[in-house]
Amino acid sequence: MKQDAGVLALVGSGEYSPQMQEFESELLHRAISRGKKNRFIQIPTASSHEGSASRDKWQRLGREQAERIGSEWVYLPIHEREDAFNAEFVEAISGAGLIYFSGGDPHRIADVFTGSPVWEAIVSAWQSGSSLAGCSAGAMAFGGTIMGIRKSHHSAGLGIAPGLEVIPHYDKMLGWLPERVTAFVLRPDAETTLIGIDENTALICTDKWQSYGRGKVHTLRGELEISAEPFSIH
């Protein structure tokens, strides 16, 4: 990871919830301490195809969390690929403290953002100290490969966490789709490290990998050195 980069958070579930308020506040304030703005960018792309009721719900949850944290809230309605070329959205991302992708369909995130100016702006902001978080589908999309939970095949992720595949909601996923999880773990052609992240839990990268939350982070295939010291909230 680039030496000056901000915090990268892969979250199993719980975005914008009271349970994760302290954590999201910490992500924001770590970036503020490095000169970033007290600005929380919400990106709903993963669920934007689910209709207006879903869009309204996520928008409300993000706004309420920003109010609890005490930050400027910016909701970017990036629903289709052309939205990821919007110069106004690129400008909004500049200097933001926290950029957060919520859940839904991870393949949709990759399809919309790959090679786009908005994604380039997000990477640039993160590399210069902004915190970047992805929850559930967002965490999956950040990896080098996205598992085929909703599709029958694996596909390329955005690659900001190259070499990783993520199973979010891992403690629940074992009950929901045990055979699929086993197939992912045993996939013979895999060259990636497979990580399971429990609900209300996160895998954090600063200068090292750490975990945060009530659950666990599981290395299911391959190797990833995760510090025994959990991510601290100041």
C-alpha positions in Angstrom: 0.0 0.0 0.0 1.2 3.5 -0.8 2.9 5.0 2.3 0.8 8.1 2.5 -2.5 6.3 1.9 -5.4 6.7 4.3 -7.3 3.9 6.1 -8.8 1.2 4.0 -11.8 -0.6 5.6 -13.4 -3.8 4.4 -16.6 -4.2 6.4 -18.7 -7.3 6.8 -22.0 -5.5 7.4 -23.5 -2.6 9.4 -22.8 0.5 7.3 -24.4 3.7 8.6 -25.8 1.9 11.7 -25.6 3.1 15.3 -23.5 0.0 16.1 -20.8 1.2 13.6 -21.1 4.9 14.4 -18.0 5.1 16.5 -16.0 3.2 13.9 -17.1 5.4 11.0 -16.4 8.5 13.1 -12.9 7.2 13.7 -12.3 6.6 10.0 -13.4 10.2 9.3 -11.3 11.8 12.1 -8.2 9.9 11.2 -8.4 11.5 7.7 -9.2 15.0 9.3 -6.0 14.7 11.3 -4.2 14.4 8.0 -5.7 17.6 6.6 -8.8 16.2 4.9 -12.2 17.8 5.2 -14.9 16.8 7.7 -16.9 15.4 4.7 -18.6 12.0 4.5 -19.2 10.8 0.9 -21.9 8.2 0.5 -21.9 6.1 -2.6 -25.0 3.9 -3.1 -24.2 2.3 -6.5 -24.4 -1.3 -5.3 -28.1 -1.1 -4.6 -29.1 1.7 -6.9 -30.9 -0.7 -9.3 -33.3 -1.8 -6.5 -35.7 1.1 -7.0 -36.6 4.4 -5.4 -37.6 2.9 -2.0 -34.2 1.3 -1.6 -32.4 4.5 -2.7 -34.5 6.5 -0.3 -33.7 4.1 2.6 -29.9 4.2 2.0 -29.9 7.9 1.6 -31.7 8.4 4.9 -29.4 6.0 6.7 -26.3 7.8 5.5 -27.7 11.2 6.3 -28.6 10.1 9.8 -25.2 8.6 10.4 -23.5 11.8 9.2 -25.7 13.8 11.6 -24.7 11.6 14.5 -21.0 11.9 13.6 -21.3 15.6 13.0 -19.9 15.7 9.5 -20.9 17.3 6.2 -22.9 14.6 4.3 -22.6 14.3 0.5 -24.7 11.7 -1.3 -23.5 11.0 -4.8 -26.3 9.4 -6.9 -24.0 7.3 -9.0 -26.5 4.8 -10.4 -25.2 4.1 -13.9 -21.8 4.1 -15.6 -22.2 7.5 -17.1 -22.6 8.9 -13.6 -19.1 7.9 -12.8 -17.9 10.4 -15.5 -19.6 13.4 -13.8 -17.2 16.2 -13.2 -19.2 17.5 -10.3 -18.9 14.2 -8.5 -15.2 14.2 -9.1 -15.0 17.6 -7.5 -17.1 16.5 -4.5 -14.7 13.7 -3.7 -11.6 16.0 -3.6 -10.4 16.3 0.0 -13.2 14.2 1.5 -12.5 12.6 4.9 -14.5 9.4 4.4 -15.7 7.8 1.1 -18.1 4.9 1.8 -19.5 2.3 -0.6 -22.6 0.5 0.8 -24.0 -3.0 0.1 -25.9 -4.6 -2.7 -24.4 -6.1 -5.9 -20.5 -6.0 -6.0 -20.3 -6.7 -9.7 -22.4 -3.6 -10.3 -19.8 -1.5 -8.5 -17.0 -2.8 -10.6 -19.0 -2.4 -13.8 -19.9 1.2 -13.1 -16.5 2.4 -11.7 -13.7 0.5 -13.5 -11.6 3.0 -15.5 -13.8 6.0 -14.6 -12.8 9.5 -13.6 -14.7 9.2 -10.3 -12.9 6.0 -9.4 -9.6 7.7 -10.3 -10.5 10.6 -8.0 -11.4 8.2 -5.2 -8.1 6.3 -5.5 -6.2 9.6 -5.5 -8.1 10.9 -2.4 -7.3 7.6 -0.6 -3.7 7.6 -1.6 -3.3 11.1 -0.1 -5.0 10.3 3.2 -8.8 10.0 2.8 -10.4 7.0 4.5 -12.0 4.6 2.1 -14.6 2.0 3.2 -16.7 -0.6 1.5 -19.3 -2.6 3.3 -20.6 -6.0 2.1 -20.8 -5.6 -1.7 -18.4 -2.6 -1.3 -15.8 -4.8 0.4 -16.2 -7.5 -2.2 -15.7 -5.0 -5.0 -12.5 -3.6 -3.6 -10.7 -7.0 -4.0 -8.8 -8.2 -7.0 -11.6 -10.8 -7.6 -15.3 -10.8 -6.8 -16.8 -14.2 -6.0 -19.8 -15.3 -8.0 -22.4 -15.1 -5.2 -25.0 -13.4 -7.4 -23.4 -14.5 -10.7 -22.3 -18.0 -11.7 -18.7 -16.9 -12.2 -16.0 -14.9 -10.6 -15.1 -11.5 -12.1 -12.5 -8.8 -11.7 -12.8 -6.3 -8.8 -11.6 -2.8 -8.6 -8.3 -4.1 -7.2 -7.6 -1.6 -4.4 -7.0 -4.6 -2.2 -5.3 -6.8 -4.8 -4.9 -10.5 -4.2 -8.0 -10.6 -1.9 -11.4 -12.1 -2.3 -14.0 -11.2 0.4 -17.0 -13.0 1.8 -19.0 -10.5 3.9 -21.6 -11.5 6.5 -19.4 -14.5 7.0 -21.0 -15.7 10.2 -24.4 -15.5 8.5 -23.2 -16.8 5.1 -22.3 -20.1 6.6 -25.9 -20.7 7.4 -27.3 -19.1 4.2 -25.1 -20.8 1.6 -22.8 -23.3 3.3 -22.2 -25.3 0.1 -21.2 -22.1 -1.8 -18.8 -21.0 0.9 -17.2 -24.5 0.9 -16.8 -24.3 -2.9 -15.2 -20.8 -2.6 -12.7 -22.1 -0.1 -11.8 -25.2 -2.1 -11.7 -23.5 -5.5 -8.7 -25.3 -7.2 -7.8 -22.5 -9.7 -7.7 -19.7 -7.1 -4.6 -17.6 -6.7 -6.1 -15.1 -4.3 -6.4 -15.0 -0.5 -10.0 -15.6 0.6 -11.2 -13.6 3.7 -14.4 -14.0 5.6 -15.6 -11.0 7.5 -18.3 -11.4 10.2 -21.2 -9.0 10.5 -20.5 -5.6 12.3 -16.8 -6.4 11.9 -14.1 -4.9 9.6 -10.7 -5.8 8.2 -8.7 -2.6 8.3 -5.5 -1.7 6.5 -3.3 1.2 7.7 0.4 0.3 7.9 -0.7 -3.2 8.8 -3.9 -5.3 8.6 -6.1 -5.2 11.7 -9.6 -6.3 12.7 -12.3 -4.3 14.4 -15.8 -5.2 15.7 -17.8 -7.8 17.6 -17.0 -10.7 15.3 -13.9 -12.2 13.6 -12.0 -12.0 10.4 -11.3 -15.4 9.0 -8.5 -16.3 6.6 -10.1 -19.1 4.6 -7.6 -19.7 1.8 -4.1 -18.4 1.3 -2.2 -16.2 3.8 -2.8 -12.7 5.2 -0.9 -11.4 8.2 -3.4 -9.8 10.5 -2.1 -8.1 13.6 -3.1 -9.5 17.0 -3.7 -5.9 18.1 -7.2 -4.8 17.0 -7.9 -1.5 15.3 -8.2 1.1 18.1 -10.8 3.8 18.6 -9.4 6.9 20.2 
